[in-house]
Amino acid sequence: PHGTGKEGMAPALVSAPAMSTRFAARGVRGANVRARALAQRIVAAAGDNGPEAVNKDAKRRQLEMTPKGDDTPEQILRVSRGTSFEGLKSARRVALDNANAPDFDGDAEQRIGKINWAFDALIEESRAVFAKAVESKPDDAEARYRFGNFYQTIEKLEEAEACYRKAIELDPKHLDSCNNLAMILQGRGDEASIDEAEAYYLKCVEIDDKCVDAMFNWATLKLHCRKDPDACRVLINQIVIIEPELKDHKLVKLLRGEEDA
């Protein structure tokens, strides 16, 4: 799925993109869409000035968004409000590399502690927003799903699984929760988890017989976990029937076993 909650967004990690091994060419909603829209606006503003002007404009905007100072978590990591989890991890890695560099001017141990504090603070700030949404609407399956989606994004899979299971308990037809839970179970790899993952993919297709996200994930399970390329191709062929424009997508060709993929 790629349904990303838009209400109650945290200042950091503005949205937790829904988890899926979906085709990259299809794009995602949420933060990535906003990033694409910004890029498109930059291109439009550049007019006929060419890619060099676009790059300069993009760099200028990035510099404008980079916080100055060294007091807040955003300033310490040099990230803007609403940075994605991957962006935060990358920023922490760069900051730690700088602190560990031989020419670092200062107390490296103290700096490393400050960097890790900033990272944890931004994650907790975001977690609190999703937690508050669940607290205010404890019987809302969508709020539980968004909380699980947040946990899955920051790679806390046990917490994510618990949220998805609660969302499904509240709404047995919550498609995104079923799909994301199946992905977690599939990743676990043991036979019982694979069986349960497949049951949830089947449930997704029963809820929506055009759910290509679940079909694609199910196809990867058939190929990699069941070692059943024929069953994988059946699902991939069904995806192409639903969305013909995907027939030449690289992942579709790979899962079909085409030699020129």
N, C-alpha and C positions, 0 to 999 in steps of 0.2 A: 504494500500500500504506500501511498504517498500523501495521505491526508494529514496535514500538519496543523495543529491547533493554533489559532490566531488570537485567542483571548488570554489575558493574564500572562503576557509574555514577560520573561525576566529581562533585566537590563543586559546581562551577559547571556550568551547562548540564547539569543532571541527566540529561536524555535529549535526544537529537537526534530530533525528530519526523520520521517517515518522510515523504518528499516525495511529494505528489500534488496534482492539481487536483481532488480528490474533492469531492463535494457537502458543503457546510458543515453541512447539517442532519444528516448521518450522524455527525458527531462524529469525534474522533480518540482513539487510545489514548495512553498516556504522560503527559507533564507536563500537557496540557490536561485530561485526565480527572481527574487529581489536583486540579487547580484547580477543576473543576466540583464534585467531591466535597466540597472544602472549602467552596465556596459553599453547597452543599446542607446541610452540617452547620450553617453559620451560620444559614440560614433555619430549620432545625429547632429550633435553640437559641432563636431569637427568639420562637417560638410565635406568639401572637396580638398581638405588640407592633407589627406593621406594618413597612413598608419602612424607615421612618426609624430604627427600632431596629436593623434588619439593617445599614444603612449605617454606623451608629455602631460596631457590633460589628466590621464588616469593617475599618473604619479603625483601630480599636484593635489588631486583630490585625496589620494591616500595620505599624503603628508598632512593635509588639513585635518583629516580624521584621527591622526595619531596623537594621543594625549601627551601633553607636556608635563614635566615635573616628575616626581618620584615618590609620591605619597599614597596614592590610591592603587588598588590592584591593577586597574587598566593602565596607569602610568608606569608601574613597575614592569609589566609585561609588554608595554607599548602596543596595546590592542584597543580597538574602538568598541563602543557599546554595541552589543549584538553580535560579537564575533562567534563563529561556529566552534564546536568542540575541537575539530581538527585544527582550526586556526589557533585556538588556545594552546593545544599541545605543541604546535609548531613554534609559537611564540615562546613558550617555556623552554623548549629545546635550544632555541637561539640564545635566550637569556642565560641559560646554564652554560652553554658553550663559551659565551663571553666571560662569565664569572670564572670559569676554569682555565681560561687562556693565560699563558705565562706572563703576558704583559698587562694583566688586569691590575688596575690601580685601586687597591682597597682590600678590605677583609673579605676574602672569597667565601669563607664558611658562613659569615653573616649574610652575605649577598644571596647565597644559595638558599638559605633559610627564608629570606624575604621573598624570593621568587616562588618557592613552593607554597608559602603562605598565600601569596596573591592568587596563584592558580586555584588552590582549594577554596579561597574566599569567593571567587567568581562562580565556581561550580555550586557551592552551597547557596549562593544568592539565587541562582536559577532554580535549584532544587526546591527552595522554600516557596517559590511562586507556584510550582506545580503541586506541591504538598498542600498549599493553602486552598487551591482550587478543589482538591479532593476533600479537604476538611469542610469546605463550604457546601459541597454537593456530594455527600458520601454515597448516594445511590445513582450517581451519574456515570454510566459506563464510559462515556467519552472522556471525562476527566481522568478516570483510572487509566484509560488507554494512553492518554497524553503523558501521564506520569510514568507509565511503563516505557513509553517511547523515549522519554528523557533518559531513564535509567539504561535502556539498551544503547542509546547513543554514547553514553559515558562508560559503556562496557561493564555495567553492573548487572549481569544477566540474571542472577537469582532474584534480585529486587524487581527487575523487569518482568520476569515470569510470573511472580506473585501478582503484580498489577494486571497483567493480561488475563490471568485466570479469574481475578475478581471482576474484571470488565465483562468477561464472557458469562460469569455467573449472573451479573446484573442484566446483561443483554446477550442471550445465546447466539444471536445473529450479528454480533459486532464483527464485521468482516476483517477489519484491519488487525484487531486483537488476535483473531484466529490465525491469520497469516503470520504475524510477527511471532506469536507463540510457537507456531510450527517451525519457523526458522531457528529459534533458540533450541528446540528439541532436536532438530536435524543436526545442528552443530555439535550437540552433545555426543552423538555418534554411536551410542550403545543401541542394541537391538530394540529394547522396550521403548526408548525415546524415538527411534526411527519409526516404529509402528504408530506411536501416538502422533508424531508429526504428520505422517501420511493421512491419518484419520482427520486431522485438522485441515489439511489441504483439500481433502474430499469435501469436508464441511463447507469450506470457502466456495467451492464450485457449486455446491448445492444451494448456497445462499445466492450466488451470482454466477450463472453459467458462462459469463463473459469476463470473469476475473482473470486477466492474463498474468497479473502479478503472481497469484497463487499457482497458476498453471506452470509458469516458468520455474518457480521455486520447486514445485513438485517434479518437474522434468529433471532438475539437477539431482533431486533425491533418487529418482529412478536410475539415473546414469551412474552417480557416484556411490550411492549407498546400496542400492539393489543390484547394481551391475546389470541393468536391463536396458540396453540401448534402444530396443524396439519400443518399449513402453515410453521411453523418453521421446522418441520421434513422434509417437502418436499425439502426445501432449503438445509438442512444438508445432506439429501440423495443424492442430486445433487452434493454436494461437494465431497462426498465419491466416486461417480461415476468418477469424474474428477481426484481425487487423492485417490485411494483406501487405501494407507498406513495410512490415517487419520481415518480409521473406528474405531480403538480402542483407539483413543485419548480421554482423559478424558472429554474435553469440548464437543466433538462430542457426546459422550455417555450421558452427562448431558442434552444437548439440544434435544437429541432424547427421553429423558425421560426414559432411561434404569435404572432399579432398582439397578444394580450393579455398577453404575457410581461412 
